[in-house]
């Protein structure tokens, strides 16, 4: 069976790779946008840290996908940051939200810690932090390293990179752009704008944290994901269509809140400010199913595209082989 995958982000590449290894003849058509969500992502693989009341199905999918990641990363020869996540808060309201998250899990390893214990785990966390939660099982990955590894794996598996779409089955995996590719997705998939910053460590500055830090600062969300040479800081969230401008307010808010949590980054270099588009869906759940004979959707992953990549790729292969998902 000839299969064409439309979309060259983490979902499209993972689907193409899994399908080729399953014996299908696969071509991939990459839309090539520099604002693709998986290129601009922070790289968190953190379903527990991202959990929220009312999104239990999203969380369950993420936990299932997280269990697939060590094997997925090992096959791609991609390094995982496996020291876990610390989720912290700076106000009583932030800590109340953390308690609600802790209450979602019957797990003694997920507990609220005081500010002293938090700073013993990550000494560079600032005094404004009043408490937090250590989530040891969460992971992180360098998203751009992952995309390069997936493209290489696709080439080695025989995936053809082409400019036409002519497969017997087409898989729409174009992220936020998927809504324009099929009538059934037109009013379902929307772009959700996000701004993200990359900070590079300069000589004499404190090293990056050893764990991902996800923080609530007076109700505003910010995360800091370590890299070998710095941190990724994200991410704003706007319903602004395909607006590609990095706003002054977005950069200001991210840097202010990140510095509140990790004061040492004030001495880092701002090396990149970028905009990416998440593929939003009405219920924040991905759409992975046949839209009509010969057309499969694999889109709508919102903020969980990297996390759900192996999970979605396996589901699409099941559909191609005649199963249901």
C-alpha beads as a LAMMPS data file, in Angstrom:
LAMMPS data file: protein, C-alpha beads

325 atoms
324 bonds

1 atom types
1 bond types

-500.0 500.0 xlo xhi
-500.0 500.0 ylo yhi
-500.0 500.0 zlo zhi

Masses

1 110.0

Atoms # bond

1 1 1 0.000 0.000 0.000
2 1 1 1.283 3.467 -0.932
3 1 1 1.018 5.833 2.040
4 1 1 1.641 9.577 1.849
5 1 1 2.191 11.488 5.075
6 1 1 1.521 15.229 4.898
7 1 1 3.562 17.027 7.545
8 1 1 7.230 16.860 8.505
9 1 1 7.018 17.607 12.208
10 1 1 7.468 15.081 14.995
11 1 1 4.055 13.458 14.384
12 1 1 4.459 13.200 10.601
13 1 1 8.032 11.878 10.804
14 1 1 7.125 9.358 13.516
15 1 1 4.130 8.107 11.528
16 1 1 6.217 7.789 8.364
17 1 1 8.997 5.928 10.179
18 1 1 6.667 3.502 11.954
19 1 1 4.685 2.852 8.749
20 1 1 7.827 2.188 6.700
21 1 1 9.110 -0.244 9.314
22 1 1 5.728 -1.980 9.229
23 1 1 6.230 -2.692 5.521
24 1 1 4.297 0.115 3.853
25 1 1 5.662 2.137 0.948
26 1 1 5.827 5.620 2.400
27 1 1 6.384 9.108 1.027
28 1 1 6.376 12.303 3.071
29 1 1 5.345 15.793 1.994
30 1 1 6.753 18.449 4.344
31 1 1 5.021 21.833 4.436
32 1 1 8.302 23.282 5.679
33 1 1 7.157 26.038 8.050
34 1 1 9.756 27.431 10.505
35 1 1 6.856 27.918 12.940
36 1 1 5.943 24.234 13.228
37 1 1 5.093 23.410 16.817
38 1 1 7.592 20.581 17.205
39 1 1 10.486 22.732 15.975
40 1 1 9.761 25.510 18.468
41 1 1 8.803 23.205 21.374
42 1 1 10.472 23.116 24.758
43 1 1 10.831 19.335 24.751
44 1 1 8.976 18.462 27.958
45 1 1 7.665 14.900 28.225
46 1 1 5.722 15.606 31.362
47 1 1 2.128 14.346 31.538
48 1 1 1.995 14.507 35.328
49 1 1 3.410 18.042 35.523
50 1 1 0.934 19.106 32.821
51 1 1 -2.048 17.395 34.468
52 1 1 -5.118 19.464 35.246
53 1 1 -8.582 18.619 36.633
54 1 1 -10.977 17.922 33.767
55 1 1 -8.235 16.673 31.438
56 1 1 -7.948 13.171 32.862
57 1 1 -8.152 11.523 29.418
58 1 1 -5.329 13.734 28.113
59 1 1 -3.237 12.851 31.171
60 1 1 -3.898 9.109 30.802
61 1 1 -2.841 9.183 27.141
62 1 1 0.300 11.064 28.096
63 1 1 1.260 8.610 30.833
64 1 1 0.784 5.717 28.407
65 1 1 2.930 7.482 25.809
66 1 1 5.641 8.356 28.351
67 1 1 6.181 4.645 29.008
68 1 1 7.010 4.202 25.302
69 1 1 9.622 6.936 25.228
70 1 1 12.742 5.148 26.566
71 1 1 12.502 2.537 23.794
72 1 1 11.570 5.184 21.199
73 1 1 14.549 7.379 22.126
74 1 1 16.963 4.439 22.280
75 1 1 16.017 3.318 18.751
76 1 1 16.672 6.862 17.515
77 1 1 19.858 7.245 19.591
78 1 1 18.439 10.408 21.161
79 1 1 19.401 11.455 24.689
80 1 1 16.668 11.846 27.290
81 1 1 16.898 14.211 30.242
82 1 1 15.631 11.851 32.939
83 1 1 16.005 13.762 36.215
84 1 1 12.298 14.532 36.354
85 1 1 10.324 17.747 36.738
86 1 1 9.931 20.158 39.624
87 1 1 6.646 22.066 39.544
88 1 1 6.743 25.134 41.776
89 1 1 4.554 28.033 42.892
90 1 1 5.207 31.532 44.230
91 1 1 1.889 32.499 45.860
92 1 1 -0.685 30.772 48.087
93 1 1 -2.960 30.505 45.045
94 1 1 -0.200 28.795 43.052
95 1 1 0.316 26.285 45.855
96 1 1 -3.426 25.608 46.003
97 1 1 -3.322 24.714 42.305
98 1 1 -0.396 22.359 42.976
99 1 1 -2.401 20.633 45.717
100 1 1 -5.219 20.063 43.226
101 1 1 -2.744 18.431 40.843
102 1 1 -1.304 16.254 43.607
103 1 1 -4.857 15.169 44.441
104 1 1 -5.254 13.687 40.949
105 1 1 -2.709 10.958 41.711
106 1 1 -2.719 8.209 44.276
107 1 1 1.062 8.122 44.289
108 1 1 3.245 8.720 47.318
109 1 1 6.086 9.983 45.095
110 1 1 3.998 13.019 44.112
111 1 1 3.832 15.223 47.193
112 1 1 3.992 18.910 48.027
113 1 1 7.430 20.016 49.248
114 1 1 8.386 23.181 51.122
115 1 1 10.676 25.846 49.687
116 1 1 13.705 24.627 51.651
117 1 1 13.424 21.110 50.264
118 1 1 12.896 22.453 46.749
119 1 1 16.110 24.488 46.953
120 1 1 18.023 21.467 48.221
121 1 1 17.017 19.731 44.983
122 1 1 17.749 22.754 42.768
123 1 1 19.908 25.313 44.614
124 1 1 19.555 27.930 41.859
125 1 1 15.789 28.293 42.448
126 1 1 15.038 31.746 43.842
127 1 1 13.570 32.790 47.209
128 1 1 10.225 33.785 45.669
129 1 1 9.375 30.099 45.264
130 1 1 7.246 28.975 48.233
131 1 1 6.947 25.266 47.525
132 1 1 6.570 22.671 44.830
133 1 1 6.251 19.096 43.694
134 1 1 8.991 16.738 42.528
135 1 1 7.835 14.445 39.715
136 1 1 10.723 11.993 39.247
137 1 1 9.251 10.044 36.322
138 1 1 8.898 12.919 33.851
139 1 1 11.368 13.210 30.961
140 1 1 12.582 15.847 28.504
141 1 1 14.241 15.759 25.085
142 1 1 16.016 18.196 22.783
143 1 1 13.261 18.644 20.198
144 1 1 15.555 19.671 17.348
145 1 1 17.892 16.778 17.963
146 1 1 14.813 14.547 17.912
147 1 1 13.592 15.934 14.577
148 1 1 17.015 15.382 12.996
149 1 1 17.142 11.811 14.305
150 1 1 13.635 11.061 13.035
151 1 1 14.422 12.407 9.558
152 1 1 17.582 10.259 9.440
153 1 1 15.622 7.191 10.595
154 1 1 12.983 7.813 7.917
155 1 1 15.628 7.973 5.190
156 1 1 17.220 4.751 6.432
157 1 1 13.786 3.062 6.485
158 1 1 13.146 3.997 2.841
159 1 1 10.743 6.920 3.301
160 1 1 10.761 9.149 0.212
161 1 1 10.603 12.916 0.670
162 1 1 8.473 14.220 -2.198
163 1 1 6.557 17.324 -3.260
164 1 1 3.398 15.536 -4.394
165 1 1 0.628 13.758 -2.527
166 1 1 -0.379 10.641 -4.435
167 1 1 -0.596 7.714 -2.010
168 1 1 -3.481 5.303 -1.842
169 1 1 -3.822 6.437 1.766
170 1 1 -2.999 9.974 2.897
171 1 1 -2.200 10.731 6.533
172 1 1 -2.826 14.362 7.467
173 1 1 -0.231 15.159 10.133
174 1 1 0.339 18.835 9.404
175 1 1 -0.254 20.125 12.917
176 1 1 -1.925 23.536 13.086
177 1 1 -2.197 23.631 9.268
178 1 1 -4.259 20.430 9.139
179 1 1 -7.523 22.366 9.325
180 1 1 -7.046 23.641 5.765
181 1 1 -6.406 20.178 4.300
182 1 1 -9.779 18.457 4.752
183 1 1 -13.353 19.724 5.245
184 1 1 -13.830 17.545 8.329
185 1 1 -10.976 19.393 10.058
186 1 1 -11.846 22.909 8.931
187 1 1 -13.676 24.029 12.059
188 1 1 -11.961 21.566 14.386
189 1 1 -8.202 22.195 14.211
190 1 1 -6.992 25.717 14.944
191 1 1 -3.574 27.325 15.489
192 1 1 -2.694 28.240 19.064
193 1 1 0.196 30.696 19.036
194 1 1 3.069 30.256 21.453
195 1 1 6.256 32.256 21.982
196 1 1 9.392 30.576 23.280
197 1 1 12.882 31.766 24.210
198 1 1 16.277 30.087 24.138
199 1 1 18.880 31.273 26.620
200 1 1 22.557 30.379 26.377
201 1 1 24.867 30.058 29.357
202 1 1 27.726 32.572 29.362
203 1 1 31.147 32.103 31.026
204 1 1 31.003 32.539 34.769
205 1 1 27.251 32.068 35.079
206 1 1 25.454 29.401 37.083
207 1 1 24.837 26.115 35.249
208 1 1 21.351 25.270 33.969
209 1 1 19.043 23.365 36.333
210 1 1 19.374 19.597 36.307
211 1 1 15.602 19.126 36.026
212 1 1 12.782 20.680 34.068
213 1 1 11.184 23.427 36.152
214 1 1 7.529 24.176 35.551
215 1 1 6.283 27.137 37.537
216 1 1 3.153 29.063 38.346
217 1 1 4.055 32.687 39.062
218 1 1 1.013 34.526 40.419
219 1 1 -1.160 32.279 38.258
220 1 1 0.957 32.612 35.086
221 1 1 2.568 29.476 33.711
222 1 1 6.234 29.326 32.680
223 1 1 8.619 26.440 32.161
224 1 1 12.401 26.136 31.963
225 1 1 13.771 23.068 30.197
226 1 1 17.512 22.387 30.533
227 1 1 19.826 21.997 27.561
228 1 1 23.518 21.206 27.658
229 1 1 24.377 24.864 27.048
230 1 1 21.410 26.739 28.506
231 1 1 17.651 26.596 28.926
232 1 1 14.495 26.867 26.864
233 1 1 11.870 29.179 28.377
234 1 1 8.238 28.960 27.362
235 1 1 5.597 29.434 26.527
236 1 1 2.940 32.031 25.950
237 1 1 -0.435 30.979 24.588
238 1 1 -2.703 33.098 22.387
239 1 1 -5.713 32.583 20.182
240 1 1 -4.242 34.794 17.453
241 1 1 -4.449 32.745 14.265
242 1 1 -1.213 32.452 12.304
243 1 1 0.353 35.618 13.699
244 1 1 4.129 35.048 13.400
245 1 1 5.320 38.146 15.285
246 1 1 7.186 37.755 18.576
247 1 1 5.573 40.339 20.833
248 1 1 7.462 42.554 23.262
249 1 1 4.934 41.697 25.970
250 1 1 5.427 37.969 25.417
251 1 1 9.208 38.184 25.774
252 1 1 8.901 40.501 28.798
253 1 1 6.473 38.205 30.621
254 1 1 8.486 35.054 29.976
255 1 1 11.776 36.611 31.102
256 1 1 10.196 38.238 34.178
257 1 1 8.565 35.040 35.384
258 1 1 11.557 32.842 34.502
259 1 1 13.911 35.158 36.407
260 1 1 11.573 35.101 39.412
261 1 1 11.965 31.334 39.537
262 1 1 15.624 31.078 38.493
263 1 1 17.356 34.432 39.148
264 1 1 20.693 33.314 37.698
265 1 1 19.381 33.311 34.137
266 1 1 19.543 37.123 34.140
267 1 1 23.218 36.673 33.227
268 1 1 22.490 34.307 30.345
269 1 1 22.387 35.383 26.683
270 1 1 19.070 35.620 24.848
271 1 1 19.903 33.592 21.719
272 1 1 16.481 33.084 20.149
273 1 1 12.897 34.293 20.389
274 1 1 10.489 32.343 18.198
275 1 1 6.815 31.692 17.493
276 1 1 5.299 28.273 16.984
277 1 1 1.753 27.059 16.449
278 1 1 0.179 24.233 18.419
279 1 1 -2.613 22.267 16.769
280 1 1 -5.568 23.008 19.012
281 1 1 -8.680 20.805 19.146
282 1 1 -11.990 21.424 20.951
283 1 1 -11.214 19.073 23.857
284 1 1 -7.373 19.163 23.704
285 1 1 -7.413 15.525 22.578
286 1 1 -5.731 14.489 19.325
287 1 1 -7.766 13.295 16.349
288 1 1 -6.407 9.974 15.084
289 1 1 -8.936 8.264 12.813
290 1 1 -10.163 7.828 9.254
291 1 1 -11.910 10.937 7.967
292 1 1 -13.031 9.067 4.846
293 1 1 -11.734 6.023 2.949
294 1 1 -8.118 6.727 2.113
295 1 1 -7.655 9.713 4.458
296 1 1 -6.425 9.433 8.057
297 1 1 -6.078 12.360 10.460
298 1 1 -3.213 12.402 12.973
299 1 1 -3.439 15.910 14.360
300 1 1 -4.821 18.110 17.150
301 1 1 -2.151 17.258 19.739
302 1 1 -2.069 20.811 21.160
303 1 1 0.804 20.966 23.695
304 1 1 1.450 17.194 23.700
305 1 1 2.784 16.555 20.202
306 1 1 6.272 15.421 21.224
307 1 1 4.991 13.360 24.131
308 1 1 2.354 11.530 22.075
309 1 1 4.509 10.930 18.970
310 1 1 5.216 7.193 19.468
311 1 1 1.678 6.624 20.775
312 1 1 0.103 8.281 17.705
313 1 1 2.467 6.588 15.241
314 1 1 1.507 3.147 16.545
315 1 1 -2.179 4.043 16.380
316 1 1 -1.879 5.128 12.731
317 1 1 -0.106 1.902 11.799
318 1 1 -2.958 -0.022 13.449
319 1 1 -5.403 1.900 11.252
320 1 1 -3.340 1.187 8.123
321 1 1 -3.328 -2.496 9.020
322 1 1 -7.110 -2.533 9.303
323 1 1 -7.659 -1.916 12.979
324 1 1 -9.544 0.824 14.793
325 1 1 -8.179 3.665 16.940

Bonds

1 1 1 2
2 1 2 3
3 1 3 4
4 1 4 5
5 1 5 6
6 1 6 7
7 1 7 8
8 1 8 9
9 1 9 10
10 1 10 11
11 1 11 12
12 1 12 13
13 1 13 14
14 1 14 15
15 1 15 16
16 1 16 17
17 1 17 18
18 1 18 19
19 1 19 20
20 1 20 21
21 1 21 22
22 1 22 23
23 1 23 24
24 1 24 25
25 1 25 26
26 1 26 27
27 1 27 28
28 1 28 29
29 1 29 30
30 1 30 31
31 1 31 32
32 1 32 33
33 1 33 34
34 1 34 35
35 1 35 36
36 1 36 37
37 1 37 38
38 1 38 39
39 1 39 40
40 1 40 41
41 1 41 42
42 1 42 43
43 1 43 44
44 1 44 45
45 1 45 46
46 1 46 47
47 1 47 48
48 1 48 49
49 1 49 50
50 1 50 51
51 1 51 52
52 1 52 53
53 1 53 54
54 1 54 55
55 1 55 56
56 1 56 57
57 1 57 58
58 1 58 59
59 1 59 60
60 1 60 61
61 1 61 62
62 1 62 63
63 1 63 64
64 1 64 65
65 1 65 66
66 1 66 67
67 1 67 68
68 1 68 69
69 1 69 70
70 1 70 71
71 1 71 72
72 1 72 73
73 1 73 74
74 1 74 75
75 1 75 76
76 1 76 77
77 1 77 78
78 1 78 79
79 1 79 80
80 1 80 81
81 1 81 82
82 1 82 83
83 1 83 84
84 1 84 85
85 1 85 86
86 1 86 87
87 1 87 88
88 1 88 89
89 1 89 90
90 1 90 91
91 1 91 92
92 1 92 93
93 1 93 94
94 1 94 95
95 1 95 96
96 1 96 97
97 1 97 98
98 1 98 99
99 1 99 100
100 1 100 101
101 1 101 102
102 1 102 103
103 1 103 104
104 1 104 105
105 1 105 106
106 1 106 107
107 1 107 108
108 1 108 109
109 1 109 110
110 1 110 111
111 1 111 112
112 1 112 113
113 1 113 114
114 1 114 115
115 1 115 116
116 1 116 117
117 1 117 118
118 1 118 119
119 1 119 120
120 1 120 121
121 1 121 122
122 1 122 123
123 1 123 124
124 1 124 125
125 1 125 126
126 1 126 127
127 1 127 128
128 1 128 129
129 1 129 130
130 1 130 131
131 1 131 132
132 1 132 133
133 1 133 134
134 1 134 135
135 1 135 136
136 1 136 137
137 1 137 138
138 1 138 139
139 1 139 140
140 1 140 141
141 1 141 142
142 1 142 143
143 1 143 144
144 1 144 145
145 1 145 146
146 1 146 147
147 1 147 148
148 1 148 149
149 1 149 150
150 1 150 151
151 1 151 152
152 1 152 153
153 1 153 154
154 1 154 155
155 1 155 156
156 1 156 157
157 1 157 158
158 1 158 159
159 1 159 160
160 1 160 161
161 1 161 162
162 1 162 163
163 1 163 164
164 1 164 165
165 1 165 166
166 1 166 167
167 1 167 168
168 1 168 169
169 1 169 170
170 1 170 171
171 1 171 172
172 1 172 173
173 1 173 174
174 1 174 175
175 1 175 176
176 1 176 177
177 1 177 178
178 1 178 179
179 1 179 180
180 1 180 181
181 1 181 182
182 1 182 183
183 1 183 184
184 1 184 185
185 1 185 186
186 1 186 187
187 1 187 188
188 1 188 189
189 1 189 190
190 1 190 191
191 1 191 192
192 1 192 193
193 1 193 194
194 1 194 195
195 1 195 196
196 1 196 197
197 1 197 198
198 1 198 199
199 1 199 200
200 1 200 201
201 1 201 202
202 1 202 203
203 1 203 204
204 1 204 205
205 1 205 206
206 1 206 207
207 1 207 208
208 1 208 209
209 1 209 210
210 1 210 211
211 1 211 212
212 1 212 213
213 1 213 214
214 1 214 215
215 1 215 216
216 1 216 217
217 1 217 218
218 1 218 219
219 1 219 220
220 1 220 221
221 1 221 222
222 1 222 223
223 1 223 224
224 1 224 225
225 1 225 226
226 1 226 227
227 1 227 228
228 1 228 229
229 1 229 230
230 1 230 231
231 1 231 232
232 1 232 233
233 1 233 234
234 1 234 235
235 1 235 236
236 1 236 237
237 1 237 238
238 1 238 239
239 1 239 240
240 1 240 241
241 1 241 242
242 1 242 243
243 1 243 244
244 1 244 245
245 1 245 246
246 1 246 247
247 1 247 248
248 1 248 249
249 1 249 250
250 1 250 251
251 1 251 252
252 1 252 253
253 1 253 254
254 1 254 255
255 1 255 256
256 1 256 257
257 1 257 258
258 1 258 259
259 1 259 260
260 1 260 261
261 1 261 262
262 1 262 263
263 1 263 264
264 1 264 265
265 1 265 266
266 1 266 267
267 1 267 268
268 1 268 269
269 1 269 270
270 1 270 271
271 1 271 272
272 1 272 273
273 1 273 274
274 1 274 275
275 1 275 276
276 1 276 277
277 1 277 278
278 1 278 279
279 1 279 280
280 1 280 281
281 1 281 282
282 1 282 283
283 1 283 284
284 1 284 285
285 1 285 286
286 1 286 287
287 1 287 288
288 1 288 289
289 1 289 290
290 1 290 291
291 1 291 292
292 1 292 293
293 1 293 294
294 1 294 295
295 1 295 296
296 1 296 297
297 1 297 298
298 1 298 299
299 1 299 300
300 1 300 301
301 1 301 302
302 1 302 303
303 1 303 304
304 1 304 305
305 1 305 306
306 1 306 307
307 1 307 308
308 1 308 309
309 1 309 310
310 1 310 311
311 1 311 312
312 1 312 313
313 1 313 314
314 1 314 315
315 1 315 316
316 1 316 317
317 1 317 318
318 1 318 319
319 1 319 320
320 1 320 321
321 1 321 322
322 1 322 323
323 1 323 324
324 1 324 325
